């Protein structure tokens, strides 16, 4: 019997189903920031693909952004033709992703979530993103993330 958290097991299954080739890494402690994740993985903070869920008038919007960037919500909302993008509450995140803040992955949500990806992540050969749990991450490439999520590129700053 596996002692792995069910959210990580579910993520692994979805990663395989979507053809993902990266490694899932369980870190010894939760990494709640891109800086902590980068330190634990020995990579640049910009190579961390943060999965940030926003509330656009009760509609979820997922932005995969470089850990080196802050999302300019006004700019992104205007680009996407949305009135506003607001920080999602923990309950909203859980409802739409099935995951908790700090562990939201780009995939493995109960229903598809409209997703965009920060074009800056293309800078890195390997990017790291959450794997459904705050202590789990997985390696990928920009192109693989786009293929798995269908996310169009966007400039978030």
C-alpha positions, 0 to 999 in steps of 0.5 A: 500500500502506497503512503503517497498522498492521494493528490500526488497519485492522482497527479501522476496518473494524469501526467502519464495520461497526458504524455508528460515525461517529467519527474515528480519530486517529493520535497522534504518540506512544503515549499510555499513560495517559488524562492523556496522551491527553487532553493530546494531544487537548485534552479533559478526562481524564474524556472518555477512555473507558479500555477496561480488561479484567479477569480474572474467574476466567478469564472476561474482563470489559471495563469502559469507564470514564472516565479520571477514575475508578478502577474499584472492583473489589470493588464492580463484582464484587459488582454483576455477581455475580462472585467477583473482578475481577483485573487481567488479564495482558498475555497474557490481554488479548491472548488475549481482545481481540487487542490490547495493553494501552494500545490495547484498543478497545471493539470488534474482538475475536476473540469478543465480550467481556462489556462494561459502560460507566461511566455518567459518560461520559454527561457528555461530548458527545464521548468518545475511546477506543483504536482497537486500537493504543496510538497510535490513538484514535477519537471517539464518543458515549456512546450510540454506544458503547452501541449498538456494544458493547451495554454496560449502564451501571454505576457503577464508583466 
